Amino acid sequence: MNNSLKQKIKQNETLKHFVLFLISSPKNPKPRFWVKWFVNPFFHKKGKGATIRKSKSRIDVFPWNQFTVGTNTLIEDFTTINNGAGDVIIGNNARIGIGSVVIGPVKLGNKVGLGQHVFISGFNHGYEDGNHDSNEQPLVKKDVIIEDDSHIGANSVIVAGVHIGKRCQIGAGSVVTKNIPDYSVAVGNPAKVIKHFDSQLNKWINTEK
């Protein structure tokens, strides 16, 4: 969506609420049928050879943020993707496993692989004001970035603001709360680096004491 048009809508509360109502029901926050079929195709990019198994997935994407899928990428069944709070950008030759959830702002590099039932979210509900429900407070948005060739094990959770470097392996069931450097193996809750690849020795080195 054009940035100047976005600003005009944001600055006019009446217009903003009207446009949001046209795009999504307040009680059912997903894009309306007409948005999915007649608006989103003009705003979002899908690379050649990419496959999104839409019939059994919830691809809840809106025109005000990016949703980009690279070439030859596969998004498996029962996946949920939502860009309402921020861009969701998926690189080339990536794979999103069955039942995974990706909520923007999130950027996945080339050849990134998510196992089954991985949860990634680029925001948290604000809770600073203890006098109000967190649902009534502004979202705290922090980009999640997963670099090229990294793989996330099944049932893992990646929290907002985490940056996972290149060619990392995250063990199944891990909860990643801090950045993971390039060429690392991390496991656990919270996830800790247990190995890193030494390019001079050309082998993985244990980092656990």
N, C-alpha and C positions, 0 to 999 in steps of 0.2 A: 504494500500500500504506500502511495506517495507520502513522504514525510510531512509536507506542508498540509496535506489533507488530514493526516493524523492529528496534527497540532490544532487545526481548526475544530475538529470533532472533540478533542480533549478539553478545549477551552470553553466549549458551550455545553453546560451540563444537560440541558434539555435535549440537545441534538445527540449528545453522547449516549444517553439512556435510550433514546429512540433507536439509534443505530444498533446498539447492543441487543435490544429487544428483537430487532429484525434478524439478527445473526443467530441468537441463542436464547432459549427460554431461561429466565432467572431461576426457575425451579428444576431445570434439567440442563445443566451447563455443558452442552455439546452443540456443535454446529447444526443448524437446521438443514433439512434435506436440500433445499435450493442452494444453500451455500456450498455443500459438499459437491453438488453436481455442476453448478453453473458459475461459481466464483473461484473456489480453490484451484481448479485446473489452470487458471490464468495467473495465479500468484505463486504457486509452488512448483519446484523442479524435481522431476524424476528422470534419472539417467537411463541410458540405453541398457536394456537387459535387466533392469531392476524389477524385483517381484515383491509386491505387497499383498499378502493374503487377507484382503479386506473383508471377505464374507464372514470370517470368524474372529475378526479383530476390531478394536475400537480405535480408529484413526481420527481422533478429535482435534483437528487442526483448524486454525482460524486465519483469516487473511491479513491480520495486522502484524503477525510475526512470520519469520521464515520457517518453512519445512522443506528441506532439501535432501533427496536421496540420491546417492552416487550410482555410477554404472555397476551393473552386475551385483548389486546388493540384494540381500534376501531378508524380508521381515516376515517371520513365521506366524503361524496361527495363534489366536488368543492373546495377541500383543495389544497393549494400550500405548498410544503415543498422543501427547498433548502439548501443544505449543502456545497455549493461552497465556502463560506467564513469561515466555521467552522462546527464542529461536531453538529449533531442533534441526541440527545439521549432521547428516550421516554421510561418511565418505564412500569411496569406491570399494567394491568387493568385501563389504562388511556383512555381518550376519547377526540378526537380532533373534534370540532363541524363543521358543514357545513360551507363552505366558509372561513375557517380560513387560516391564513398565518403564517408559522413558518420558519424563516430564521436563520441559525446558525451563531455563536455558541450559542446553546440553549440546556439546560438539563431540562427535565420534569420528576419529580419523579413518584412513584407509585400512582395510583388512582387520578392523576391530571386530572381535567376536564376543557376543554375550551368550552365556549358557541359558538354560531354562530358568524362568522365574527370577530374573535379575531385576532389581528395582533401582532406578536412578532418578533423582529429582534435583533440579537446580534451584529450588526455593523451599523455605520453611514459612509457616504461619507466624507472624509477629505476635509476641506475648508480653512486650515490655510494660504495657499498661495493664496492671492487675485488676483494674476496675471494669474491664471489658473482655468479652469473649474474644479469643484469638481469631475467630472467623471474621470479626469486625475490624481487625487491625491490618495495616498494610503488610503485604508479603515481603519477606526478606529474601531477595534474589541474589544468588551467587553461582556463577557459571560452573558447570562440571565439564571438564575437558579430559578426554581419553585419547592419547596419541596413537599413531599408526602401529599396527601389528600387535596391539595388546589384547589380551583375552581375559574375560571376567567369568569366573566359575559360577555354576548354577546356584541359585538361591542367595546370591550376594546382594549387598546393599551399598550403594555409593551415595554419600550424602552431599548436600549442596556445598559448592566451593572447592571440591576436591579436584586436583590435577594429577592424573596418572600418566606417566611418561611413556616413551616408546618401548615396544616389545616387552611389556610386563605381563606377568602371569599372576592373577589373583585367584587364590584357592576358593573352592566351593564353600558357600556359607559364610564368607567373610563380610565384615562390616567395615568399610573403608571411610575413615573419618579425617585422615590427613593425607597430604600429597605423597605420592610414591614416585621415586626417581626412575629415570630410564633404566631399562635392562635389569628389572628387579622381580623377585618372586615374593609375594606378600600373602599372609594367611592370618585368620583369626578374627576375634572380636574384642577390642578393635584390631584391625589388621596391622601386622608388623612385618617389616622386610626380613626375610630369613636367608635370602640368597641374592647375590648380584653377579652379573656377568663381567668377568675381567677380560677385556679385549686383548691385552698383552699376553696373558696366559692362555687365552682362548678356551676358558672353561668357567663354569659357575662356581662361585666361592660362597661357602656358608658364612653368614654373618651372626648367627646365634652364638651366644656365649654359654 
